[in-house]
């Protein structure tokens, strides 16, 4: 169990996927550029390539943990984490919000 103060430290933001592509030589990773209403898009790396075609992700409004420390994978820096649920078959189901939700909006 964590306290409400600890949970309050997690910064969840709405982001829109502007670019999605496979990471060369990585079967599971996609590189995403996500608009969080900041000066420039955030680069996220997500292990969802087995289940999602990059072109199907464009324009999706997702939920991003925006205050994680950056992490390097395959020579690239991931600047956040998208949220997903586990389906019964193990497939990740992206946590999304309605299209009208503003990019950068904070979830409470």
Backbone atoms as SQL, in Angstrom:
CREATE TABLE atoms (id INTEGER PRIMARY KEY, chain TEXT, resi INTEGER, resn TEXT, atom TEXT, x REAL, y REAL, z REAL);
INSERT INTO atoms VALUES
  (1, 'A', 1, 'UNK', 'N', 0.840, -1.170, 0.000),
  (2, 'A', 1, 'UNK', 'CA', 0.000, 0.000, 0.000),
  (3, 'A', 1, 'UNK', 'C', 0.895, 1.248, 0.000),
  (4, 'A', 2, 'UNK', 'N', 0.476, 2.257, -0.749),
  (5, 'A', 2, 'UNK', 'CA', 1.186, 3.531, -0.740),
  (6, 'A', 2, 'UNK', 'C', 0.241, 4.604, -0.214),
  (7, 'A', 3, 'UNK', 'N', 0.823, 5.668, 0.247),
  (8, 'A', 3, 'UNK', 'CA', 0.002, 6.758, 0.766),
  (9, 'A', 3, 'UNK', 'C', -0.524, 7.613, -0.384),
  (10, 'A', 4, 'UNK', 'N', -1.538, 8.393, -0.093),
  (11, 'A', 4, 'UNK', 'CA', -2.086, 9.311, -1.091),
  (12, 'A', 4, 'UNK', 'C', -1.033, 10.344, -1.492),
  (13, 'A', 5, 'UNK', 'N', -0.152, 10.711, -0.562),
  (14, 'A', 5, 'UNK', 'CA', 0.931, 11.649, -0.883),
  (15, 'A', 5, 'UNK', 'C', 1.899, 11.038, -1.890),
  (16, 'A', 6, 'UNK', 'N', 2.209, 9.763, -1.721),
  (17, 'A', 6, 'UNK', 'CA', 3.098, 9.086, -2.675),
  (18, 'A', 6, 'UNK', 'C', 2.430, 9.016, -4.043),
  (19, 'A', 7, 'UNK', 'N', 1.166, 8.627, -4.076),
  (20, 'A', 7, 'UNK', 'CA', 0.452, 8.560, -5.352),
  (21, 'A', 7, 'UNK', 'C', 0.394, 9.925, -6.020),
  (22, 'A', 8, 'UNK', 'N', 0.246, 10.981, -5.222),
  (23, 'A', 8, 'UNK', 'CA', 0.178, 12.339, -5.758),
  (24, 'A', 8, 'UNK', 'C', 1.447, 12.773, -6.474),
  (25, 'A', 9, 'UNK', 'N', 2.538, 12.062, -6.257),
  (26, 'A', 9, 'UNK', 'CA', 3.792, 12.395, -6.926),
  (27, 'A', 9, 'UNK', 'C', 3.819, 11.924, -8.377),
  (28, 'A', 10, 'UNK', 'N', 2.917, 11.012, -8.738),
  (29, 'A', 10, 'UNK', 'CA', 2.864, 10.496, -10.105),
  (30, 'A', 10, 'UNK', 'C', 2.116, 11.506, -10.963),
  (31, 'A', 11, 'UNK', 'N', 2.768, 11.979, -12.019),
  (32, 'A', 11, 'UNK', 'CA', 2.177, 12.980, -12.917),
  (33, 'A', 11, 'UNK', 'C', 1.652, 12.282, -14.165),
  (34, 'A', 12, 'UNK', 'N', 0.338, 12.092, -14.220),
  (35, 'A', 12, 'UNK', 'CA', -0.311, 11.459, -15.366),
  (36, 'A', 12, 'UNK', 'C', -0.854, 12.543, -16.283),
  (37, 'A', 13, 'UNK', 'N', -0.469, 12.486, -17.555),
  (38, 'A', 13, 'UNK', 'CA', -0.870, 13.496, -18.540),
  (39, 'A', 13, 'UNK', 'C', -1.463, 12.836, -19.776),
  (40, 'A', 14, 'UNK', 'N', -2.330, 13.578, -20.440),
  (41, 'A', 14, 'UNK', 'CA', -2.891, 13.144, -21.723),
  (42, 'A', 14, 'UNK', 'C', -1.904, 13.519, -22.820),
  (43, 'A', 15, 'UNK', 'N', -1.619, 12.563, -23.671),
  (44, 'A', 15, 'UNK', 'CA', -0.739, 12.815, -24.809),
  (45, 'A', 15, 'UNK', 'C', -1.339, 12.247, -26.084),
  (46, 'A', 16, 'UNK', 'N', -1.004, 12.864, -27.196),
  (47, 'A', 16, 'UNK', 'CA', -1.485, 12.393, -28.496),
  (48, 'A', 16, 'UNK', 'C', -0.299, 11.875, -29.291),
  (49, 'A', 17, 'UNK', 'N', -0.431, 10.668, -29.802),
  (50, 'A', 17, 'UNK', 'CA', 0.645, 10.049, -30.575),
  (51, 'A', 17, 'UNK', 'C', 0.735, 10.722, -31.938),
  (52, 'A', 18, 'UNK', 'N', 1.875, 11.349, -32.203),
  (53, 'A', 18, 'UNK', 'CA', 2.084, 12.071, -33.459),
  (54, 'A', 18, 'UNK', 'C', 2.917, 11.256, -34.453),
  (55, 'A', 19, 'UNK', 'N', 3.762, 10.368, -33.929),
  (56, 'A', 19, 'UNK', 'CA', 4.624, 9.531, -34.767),
  (57, 'A', 19, 'UNK', 'C', 4.773, 8.198, -34.063),
  (58, 'A', 20, 'UNK', 'N', 4.739, 7.127, -34.838),
  (59, 'A', 20, 'UNK', 'CA', 4.966, 5.787, -34.302),
  (60, 'A', 20, 'UNK', 'C', 5.753, 5.006, -35.347),
  (61, 'A', 21, 'UNK', 'N', 6.814, 4.346, -34.888),
  (62, 'A', 21, 'UNK', 'CA', 7.632, 3.548, -35.799),
  (63, 'A', 21, 'UNK', 'C', 8.318, 2.431, -35.034),
  (64, 'A', 22, 'UNK', 'N', 8.657, 1.394, -35.756),
  (65, 'A', 22, 'UNK', 'CA', 9.380, 0.278, -35.150),
  (66, 'A', 22, 'UNK', 'C', 10.816, 0.704, -34.854),
  (67, 'A', 23, 'UNK', 'N', 11.369, 0.153, -33.787),
  (68, 'A', 23, 'UNK', 'CA', 12.780, 0.380, -33.458),
  (69, 'A', 23, 'UNK', 'C', 13.571, -0.691, -34.193),
  (70, 'A', 24, 'UNK', 'N', 14.563, -0.294, -35.015),
  (71, 'A', 24, 'UNK', 'CA', 15.346, -1.288, -35.760),
  (72, 'A', 24, 'UNK', 'C', 15.986, -2.314, -34.820),
  (73, 'A', 25, 'UNK', 'N', 15.960, -3.563, -35.244),
  (74, 'A', 25, 'UNK', 'CA', 16.569, -4.676, -34.509),
  (75, 'A', 25, 'UNK', 'C', 15.953, -4.905, -33.128),
  (76, 'A', 26, 'UNK', 'N', 14.711, -4.496, -32.937),
  (77, 'A', 26, 'UNK', 'CA', 13.999, -4.727, -31.678),
  (78, 'A', 26, 'UNK', 'C', 12.586, -5.195, -32.021),
  (79, 'A', 27, 'UNK', 'N', 12.309, -6.461, -31.806),
  (80, 'A', 27, 'UNK', 'CA', 11.015, -7.034, -32.194),
  (81, 'A', 27, 'UNK', 'C', 9.846, -6.486, -31.398),
  (82, 'A', 28, 'UNK', 'N', 10.090, -6.069, -30.152),
  (83, 'A', 28, 'UNK', 'CA', 8.985, -5.679, -29.281),
  (84, 'A', 28, 'UNK', 'C', 8.780, -4.179, -29.156),
  (85, 'A', 29, 'UNK', 'N', 9.776, -3.374, -29.528),
  (86, 'A', 29, 'UNK', 'CA', 9.722, -1.941, -29.232),
  (87, 'A', 29, 'UNK', 'C', 9.178, -1.094, -30.376),
  (88, 'A', 30, 'UNK', 'N', 8.349, -0.127, -29.992),
  (89, 'A', 30, 'UNK', 'CA', 7.950, 0.958, -30.889),
  (90, 'A', 30, 'UNK', 'C', 8.479, 2.259, -30.308),
  (91, 'A', 31, 'UNK', 'N', 8.880, 3.160, -31.198),
  (92, 'A', 31, 'UNK', 'CA', 9.273, 4.514, -30.798),
  (93, 'A', 31, 'UNK', 'C', 8.109, 5.429, -31.125),
  (94, 'A', 32, 'UNK', 'N', 7.647, 6.148, -30.108),
  (95, 'A', 32, 'UNK', 'CA', 6.528, 7.065, -30.279),
  (96, 'A', 32, 'UNK', 'C', 6.981, 8.486, -30.005),
  (97, 'A', 33, 'UNK', 'N', 6.438, 9.431, -30.723),
  (98, 'A', 33, 'UNK', 'CA', 6.559, 10.846, -30.379),
  (99, 'A', 33, 'UNK', 'C', 5.170, 11.280, -29.957),
  (100, 'A', 34, 'UNK', 'N', 5.083, 11.808, -28.726),
  (101, 'A', 34, 'UNK', 'CA', 3.799, 12.105, -28.106),
  (102, 'A', 34, 'UNK', 'C', 3.733, 13.584, -27.749),
  (103, 'A', 35, 'UNK', 'N', 2.646, 14.232, -28.162),
  (104, 'A', 35, 'UNK', 'CA', 2.408, 15.648, -27.867),
  (105, 'A', 35, 'UNK', 'C', 1.740, 15.760, -26.500),
  (106, 'A', 36, 'UNK', 'N', 2.486, 16.307, -25.529),
  (107, 'A', 36, 'UNK', 'CA', 1.964, 16.555, -24.187),
  (108, 'A', 36, 'UNK', 'C', 1.764, 18.050, -23.951),
  (109, 'A', 37, 'UNK', 'N', 1.657, 18.816, -25.024),
  (110, 'A', 37, 'UNK', 'CA', 1.496, 20.279, -24.967),
  (111, 'A', 37, 'UNK', 'C', 2.706, 20.936, -24.313),
  (112, 'A', 38, 'UNK', 'N', 3.874, 20.401, -24.609),
  (113, 'A', 38, 'UNK', 'CA', 5.140, 20.978, -24.157),
  (114, 'A', 38, 'UNK', 'C', 5.834, 21.605, -25.362),
  (115, 'A', 39, 'UNK', 'N', 7.000, 22.178, -25.151),
  (116, 'A', 39, 'UNK', 'CA', 7.733, 22.848, -26.230),
  (117, 'A', 39, 'UNK', 'C', 8.017, 21.907, -27.404),
  (118, 'A', 40, 'UNK', 'N', 8.265, 20.634, -27.113),
  (119, 'A', 40, 'UNK', 'CA', 8.495, 19.655, -28.178),
  (120, 'A', 40, 'UNK', 'C', 7.906, 18.311, -27.743),
  (121, 'A', 41, 'UNK', 'N', 7.617, 17.438, -28.707),
  (122, 'A', 41, 'UNK', 'CA', 7.046, 16.132, -28.361),
  (123, 'A', 41, 'UNK', 'C', 8.009, 15.305, -27.517),
  (124, 'A', 42, 'UNK', 'N', 7.443, 14.410, -26.723),
  (125, 'A', 42, 'UNK', 'CA', 8.225, 13.468, -25.922),
  (126, 'A', 42, 'UNK', 'C', 8.427, 12.191, -26.716),
  (127, 'A', 43, 'UNK', 'N', 9.615, 11.620, -26.572),
  (128, 'A', 43, 'UNK', 'CA', 9.887, 10.315, -27.155),
  (129, 'A', 43, 'UNK', 'C', 9.615, 9.251, -26.096),
  (130, 'A', 44, 'UNK', 'N', 8.770, 8.290, -26.446),
  (131, 'A', 44, 'UNK', 'CA', 8.495, 7.156, -25.574),
  (132, 'A', 44, 'UNK', 'C', 8.854, 5.885, -26.313),
  (133, 'A', 45, 'UNK', 'N', 9.404, 4.937, -25.605),
  (134, 'A', 45, 'UNK', 'CA', 9.641, 3.609, -26.151),
  (135, 'A', 45, 'UNK', 'C', 8.694, 2.663, -25.435),
  (136, 'A', 46, 'UNK', 'N', 7.963, 1.872, -26.196),
  (137, 'A', 46, 'UNK', 'CA', 6.961, 0.986, -25.611),
  (138, 'A', 46, 'UNK', 'C', 7.076, -0.413, -26.210),
  (139, 'A', 47, 'UNK', 'N', 7.015, -1.411, -25.368),
  (140, 'A', 47, 'UNK', 'CA', 7.120, -2.805, -25.802),
  (141, 'A', 47, 'UNK', 'C', 5.791, -3.367, -26.277),
  (142, 'A', 48, 'UNK', 'N', 5.206, -2.725, -27.267),
  (143, 'A', 48, 'UNK', 'CA', 3.871, -3.104, -27.757),
  (144, 'A', 48, 'UNK', 'C', 3.857, -3.476, -29.238),
  (145, 'A', 49, 'UNK', 'N', 5.026, -3.624, -29.846),
  (146, 'A', 49, 'UNK', 'CA', 5.102, -3.855, -31.291),
  (147, 'A', 49, 'UNK', 'C', 4.485, -5.177, -31.730),
  (148, 'A', 50, 'UNK', 'N', 4.410, -6.159, -30.830),
  (149, 'A', 50, 'UNK', 'CA', 3.796, -7.444, -31.189),
  (150, 'A', 50, 'UNK', 'C', 2.295, -7.301, -31.430),
  (151, 'A', 51, 'UNK', 'N', 1.678, -6.296, -30.839),
  (152, 'A', 51, 'UNK', 'CA', 0.227, -6.180, -30.847),
  (153, 'A', 51, 'UNK', 'C', -0.311, -4.967, -31.608),
  (154, 'A', 52, 'UNK', 'N', 0.523, -3.963, -31.835),
  (155, 'A', 52, 'UNK', 'CA', 0.047, -2.731, -32.469),
  (156, 'A', 52, 'UNK', 'C', 0.907, -2.382, -33.677),
  (157, 'A', 53, 'UNK', 'N', 0.239, -2.102, -34.786),
  (158, 'A', 53, 'UNK', 'CA', 0.936, -1.584, -35.967),
  (159, 'A', 53, 'UNK', 'C', 1.127, -0.087, -35.764),
  (160, 'A', 54, 'UNK', 'N', 2.308, 0.444, -36.066),
  (161, 'A', 54, 'UNK', 'CA', 2.555, 1.866, -35.838),
  (162, 'A', 54, 'UNK', 'C', 1.491, 2.775, -36.442),
  (163, 'A', 55, 'UNK', 'N', 1.050, 2.485, -37.651),
  (164, 'A', 55, 'UNK', 'CA', 0.078, 3.365, -38.321),
  (165, 'A', 55, 'UNK', 'C', -1.278, 3.391, -37.610),
  (166, 'A', 56, 'UNK', 'N', -1.591, 2.354, -36.849),
  (167, 'A', 56, 'UNK', 'CA', -2.868, 2.312, -36.120),
  (168, 'A', 56, 'UNK', 'C', -2.856, 3.170, -34.856),
  (169, 'A', 57, 'UNK', 'N', -1.686, 3.606, -34.428),
  (170, 'A', 57, 'UNK', 'CA', -1.566, 4.391, -33.202),
  (171, 'A', 57, 'UNK', 'C', -1.637, 5.897, -33.434),
  (172, 'A', 58, 'UNK', 'N', -1.402, 6.326, -34.661),
  (173, 'A', 58, 'UNK', 'CA', -1.355, 7.758, -34.945),
  (174, 'A', 58, 'UNK', 'C', -2.652, 8.448, -34.558),
  (175, 'A', 59, 'UNK', 'N', -2.522, 9.543, -33.811),
  (176, 'A', 59, 'UNK', 'CA', -3.673, 10.326, -33.395),
  (177, 'A', 59, 'UNK', 'C', -4.323, 9.866, -32.107),
  (178, 'A', 60, 'UNK', 'N', -3.962, 8.683, -31.606),
  (179, 'A', 60, 'UNK', 'CA', -4.573, 8.178, -30.371),
  (180, 'A', 60, 'UNK', 'C', -4.219, 9.078, -29.192),
  (181, 'A', 61, 'UNK', 'N', -5.190, 9.276, -28.308),
  (182, 'A', 61, 'UNK', 'CA', -4.985, 10.026, -27.062),
  (183, 'A', 61, 'UNK', 'C', -4.730, 9.003, -25.961),
  (184, 'A', 62, 'UNK', 'N', -3.532, 9.038, -25.394),
  (185, 'A', 62, 'UNK', 'CA', -3.133, 8.057, -24.392),
  (186, 'A', 62, 'UNK', 'C', -2.817, 8.746, -23.072),
  (187, 'A', 63, 'UNK', 'N', -2.626, 7.943, -22.041),
  (188, 'A', 63, 'UNK', 'CA', -2.228, 8.451, -20.733),
  (189, 'A', 63, 'UNK', 'C', -0.758, 8.118, -20.532),
  (190, 'A', 64, 'UNK', 'N', 0.012, 9.145, -20.145),
  (191, 'A', 64, 'UNK', 'CA', 1.460, 9.023, -20.008),
  (192, 'A', 64, 'UNK', 'C', 1.878, 9.372, -18.584),
  (193, 'A', 65, 'UNK', 'N', 2.748, 8.540, -18.003),
  (194, 'A', 65, 'UNK', 'CA', 3.419, 8.910, -16.756),
  (195, 'A', 65, 'UNK', 'C', 4.554, 9.826, -17.194),
  (196, 'A', 66, 'UNK', 'N', 4.400, 11.117, -16.916),
  (197, 'A', 66, 'UNK', 'CA', 5.309, 12.097, -17.517),
  (198, 'A', 66, 'UNK', 'C', 6.494, 12.471, -16.635),
  (199, 'A', 67, 'UNK', 'N', 6.516, 12.037, -15.383),
  (200, 'A', 67, 'UNK', 'CA', 7.623, 12.459, -14.520),
  (201, 'A', 67, 'UNK', 'C', 8.536, 11.305, -14.101),
  (202, 'A', 68, 'UNK', 'N', 8.632, 10.284, -14.931),
  (203, 'A', 68, 'UNK', 'CA', 9.621, 9.230, -14.697),
  (204, 'A', 68, 'UNK', 'C', 10.991, 9.709, -15.146),
  (205, 'A', 69, 'UNK', 'N', 12.018, 9.202, -14.495),
  (206, 'A', 69, 'UNK', 'CA', 13.360, 9.499, -14.972),
  (207, 'A', 69, 'UNK', 'C', 13.531, 8.863, -16.351),
  (208, 'A', 70, 'UNK', 'N', 14.179, 9.556, -17.284),
  (209, 'A', 70, 'UNK', 'CA', 14.410, 8.967, -18.608),
  (210, 'A', 70, 'UNK', 'C', 15.186, 7.654, -18.497),
  (211, 'A', 71, 'UNK', 'N', 14.903, 6.757, -19.449),
  (212, 'A', 71, 'UNK', 'CA', 15.572, 5.454, -19.475),
  (213, 'A', 71, 'UNK', 'C', 16.051, 5.182, -20.887),
  (214, 'A', 72, 'UNK', 'N', 17.284, 4.696, -21.004),
  (215, 'A', 72, 'UNK', 'CA', 17.854, 4.377, -22.315),
  (216, 'A', 72, 'UNK', 'C', 17.601, 2.908, -22.644),
  (217, 'A', 73, 'UNK', 'N', 17.126, 2.698, -23.876),
  (218, 'A', 73, 'UNK', 'CA', 16.920, 1.353, -24.406),
  (219, 'A', 73, 'UNK', 'C', 17.328, 1.372, -25.867),
  (220, 'A', 74, 'UNK', 'N', 18.114, 0.397, -26.254),
  (221, 'A', 74, 'UNK', 'CA', 18.530, 0.290, -27.662),
  (222, 'A', 74, 'UNK', 'C', 19.121, 1.591, -28.197),
  (223, 'A', 75, 'UNK', 'N', 19.829, 2.313, -27.340),
  (224, 'A', 75, 'UNK', 'CA', 20.476, 3.553, -27.754),
  (225, 'A', 75, 'UNK', 'C', 19.551, 4.755, -27.842),
  (226, 'A', 76, 'UNK', 'N', 18.289, 4.590, -27.459),
  (227, 'A', 76, 'UNK', 'CA', 17.314, 5.680, -27.494),
  (228, 'A', 76, 'UNK', 'C', 16.854, 5.982, -26.073),
  (229, 'A', 77, 'UNK', 'N', 16.419, 7.220, -25.849),
  (230, 'A', 77, 'UNK', 'CA', 15.940, 7.608, -24.533),
  (231, 'A', 77, 'UNK', 'C', 14.417, 7.650, -24.500),
  (232, 'A', 78, 'UNK', 'N', 13.844, 6.933, -23.546),
  (233, 'A', 78, 'UNK', 'CA', 12.405, 6.986, -23.327),
  (234, 'A', 78, 'UNK', 'C', 12.145, 8.024, -22.242),
  (235, 'A', 79, 'UNK', 'N', 11.252, 8.971, -22.528),
  (236, 'A', 79, 'UNK', 'CA', 11.008, 10.114, -21.650),
  (237, 'A', 79, 'UNK', 'C', 9.638, 10.049, -20.995),
  (238, 'A', 80, 'UNK', 'N', 9.218, 8.859, -20.634),
  (239, 'A', 80, 'UNK', 'CA', 7.930, 8.649, -19.982),
  (240, 'A', 80, 'UNK', 'C', 7.468, 7.242, -20.243),
  (241, 'A', 81, 'UNK', 'N', 6.253, 6.934, -19.770),
  (242, 'A', 81, 'UNK', 'CA', 5.698, 5.597, -19.955),
  (243, 'A', 81, 'UNK', 'C', 4.210, 5.718, -20.246),
  (244, 'A', 82, 'UNK', 'N', 3.763, 4.978, -21.257),
  (245, 'A', 82, 'UNK', 'CA', 2.324, 4.947, -21.509),
  (246, 'A', 82, 'UNK', 'C', 1.680, 3.927, -20.585),
  (247, 'A', 83, 'UNK', 'N', 0.408, 4.120, -20.295),
  (248, 'A', 83, 'UNK', 'CA', -0.321, 3.185, -19.449),
  (249, 'A', 83, 'UNK', 'C', -1.137, 2.241, -20.313),
  (250, 'A', 84, 'UNK', 'N', -1.178, 0.976, -19.900),
  (251, 'A', 84, 'UNK', 'CA', -1.957, -0.040, -20.595),
  (252, 'A', 84, 'UNK', 'C', -2.448, -1.066, -19.582),
  (253, 'A', 85, 'UNK', 'N', -3.567, -1.683, -19.896),
  (254, 'A', 85, 'UNK', 'CA', -4.107, -2.763, -19.082),
  (255, 'A', 85, 'UNK', 'C', -3.775, -4.087, -19.761),
  (256, 'A', 86, 'UNK', 'N', -3.796, -5.164, -18.987),
  (257, 'A', 86, 'UNK', 'CA', -3.579, -6.499, -19.539),
  (258, 'A', 86, 'UNK', 'C', -4.923, -7.126, -19.896),
  (259, 'A', 87, 'UNK', 'N', -5.079, -7.511, -21.160),
  (260, 'A', 87, 'UNK', 'CA', -6.270, -8.261, -21.571),
  (261, 'A', 87, 'UNK', 'C', -6.092, -9.710, -21.121),
  (262, 'A', 88, 'UNK', 'N', -7.156, -10.483, -21.166),
  (263, 'A', 88, 'UNK', 'CA', -7.118, -11.876, -20.724),
  (264, 'A', 88, 'UNK', 'C', -6.069, -12.692, -21.487),
  (265, 'A', 89, 'UNK', 'N', -5.831, -12.347, -22.759),
  (266, 'A', 89, 'UNK', 'CA', -4.857, -13.087, -23.564),
  (267, 'A', 89, 'UNK', 'C', -3.441, -12.525, -23.443),
  (268, 'A', 90, 'UNK', 'N', -3.236, -11.556, -22.545),
  (269, 'A', 90, 'UNK', 'CA', -1.905, -10.978, -22.349),
  (270, 'A', 90, 'UNK', 'C', -1.615, -9.763, -23.207),
  (271, 'A', 91, 'UNK', 'N', -2.496, -9.452, -24.127),
  (272, 'A', 91, 'UNK', 'CA', -2.325, -8.289, -25.004),
  (273, 'A', 91, 'UNK', 'C', -2.486, -7.008, -24.186),
  (274, 'A', 92, 'UNK', 'N', -1.604, -6.027, -24.395),
  (275, 'A', 92, 'UNK', 'CA', -1.790, -4.749, -23.712),
  (276, 'A', 92, 'UNK', 'C', -2.903, -3.940, -24.383),
  (277, 'A', 93, 'UNK', 'N', -3.761, -3.358, -23.581),
  (278, 'A', 93, 'UNK', 'CA', -4.833, -2.498, -24.070),
  (279, 'A', 93, 'UNK', 'C', -4.502, -1.089, -23.599),
  (280, 'A', 94, 'UNK', 'N', -4.226, -0.202, -24.532),
  (281, 'A', 94, 'UNK', 'CA', -3.805, 1.150, -24.177),
  (282, 'A', 94, 'UNK', 'C', -4.879, 1.887, -23.402),
  (283, 'A', 95, 'UNK', 'N', -4.461, 2.582, -22.345),
  (284, 'A', 95, 'UNK', 'CA', -5.372, 3.457, -21.604),
  (285, 'A', 95, 'UNK', 'C', -5.528, 4.726, -22.433),
  (286, 'A', 96, 'UNK', 'N', -6.742, 5.005, -22.854),
  (287, 'A', 96, 'UNK', 'CA', -6.998, 6.145, -23.725),
  (288, 'A', 96, 'UNK', 'C', -8.047, 7.057, -23.099),
  (289, 'A', 97, 'UNK', 'N', -8.171, 8.238, -23.674),
  (290, 'A', 97, 'UNK', 'CA', -9.182, 9.210, -23.260),
  (291, 'A', 97, 'UNK', 'C', -9.901, 9.685, -24.518),
  (292, 'A', 98, 'UNK', 'N', -11.079, 10.312, -24.380),
  (293, 'A', 98, 'UNK', 'CA', -11.804, 10.799, -25.557),
  (294, 'A', 98, 'UNK', 'C', -10.972, 11.799, -26.367),
  (295, 'A', 99, 'UNK', 'N', -11.205, 11.830, -27.664),
  (296, 'A', 99, 'UNK', 'CA', -10.436, 12.691, -28.573),
  (297, 'A', 99, 'UNK', 'C', -10.478, 14.169, -28.198),
  (298, 'A', 100, 'UNK', 'N', -11.530, 14.638, -27.592),
  (299, 'A', 100, 'UNK', 'CA', -11.631, 16.055, -27.250),
  (300, 'A', 100, 'UNK', 'C', -10.823, 16.477, -26.030),
  (301, 'A', 101, 'UNK', 'N', -10.207, 15.532, -25.345),
  (302, 'A', 101, 'UNK', 'CA', -9.416, 15.852, -24.154),
  (303, 'A', 101, 'UNK', 'C', -8.147, 16.583, -24.580),
  (304, 'A', 102, 'UNK', 'N', -7.833, 17.741, -23.979),
  (305, 'A', 102, 'UNK', 'CA', -6.661, 18.499, -24.411),
  (306, 'A', 102, 'UNK', 'C', -5.341, 17.771, -24.120),
  (307, 'A', 103, 'UNK', 'N', -4.416, 17.879, -25.053),
  (308, 'A', 103, 'UNK', 'CA', -3.073, 17.344, -24.829),
  (309, 'A', 103, 'UNK', 'C', -2.472, 18.063, -23.619),
  (310, 'A', 104, 'UNK', 'N', -1.797, 17.306, -22.778),
  (311, 'A', 104, 'UNK', 'CA', -1.156, 17.877, -21.599),
  (312, 'A', 104, 'UNK', 'C', -2.049, 17.922, -20.380),
  (313, 'A', 105, 'UNK', 'N', -3.358, 17.639, -20.530),
  (314, 'A', 105, 'UNK', 'CA', -4.268, 17.680, -19.385),
  (315, 'A', 105, 'UNK', 'C', -3.800, 16.701, -18.319),
  (316, 'A', 106, 'UNK', 'N', -3.868, 17.119, -17.061),
  (317, 'A', 106, 'UNK', 'CA', -3.429, 16.271, -15.955),
  (318, 'A', 106, 'UNK', 'C', -4.595, 15.441, -15.455),
  (319, 'A', 107, 'UNK', 'N', -4.326, 14.167, -15.167),
  (320, 'A', 107, 'UNK', 'CA', -5.331, 13.305, -14.576),
  (321, 'A', 107, 'UNK', 'C', -5.212, 13.416, -13.056),
  (322, 'A', 108, 'UNK', 'N', -6.339, 13.481, -12.401),
  (323, 'A', 108, 'UNK', 'CA', -6.367, 13.637, -10.938),
  (324, 'A', 108, 'UNK', 'C', -6.905, 12.381, -10.311);
